[in-house]
Amino acid sequence: MMETKKTFMVNMVINGDKDKFIKRLIRRFDNKSLMSFFTDAGLELTFKEDGRVFLKSLISNDVVFVLLNKLENNKVDIKCNERVEAVRKIEDNFY
């Protein structure tokens, strides 16, 4: 994925109602799984005295870049502004 395409996707994901969509997806996982996922992807975390966890960089786009890279590594094609005509489930995958 070209850097400009990633930047576009970051802007698309963090603006408007898209952030609510991402938050709903992430909330499906427990904290330990999420921390493990992101640290395995190379993000460093910092822990506050009150128990909250933040990215050490404090740059939220780092999370978006990790997610986009995971999609790219798994050969997921992201299409924007295209009409969905059908969704098929084959075994455990949707196409």
Buried (B, 14 or more C-beta within 10 A) or exposed (E): EEEEEBEBBBEEBBEEEEEEEBEEEEEEEEEEEBBEBBEEBEBEEEEEEEEEEEBEEEEEBBBBBBBBBEBBEEEEEEEEEEEEEEEEEEEEEEE
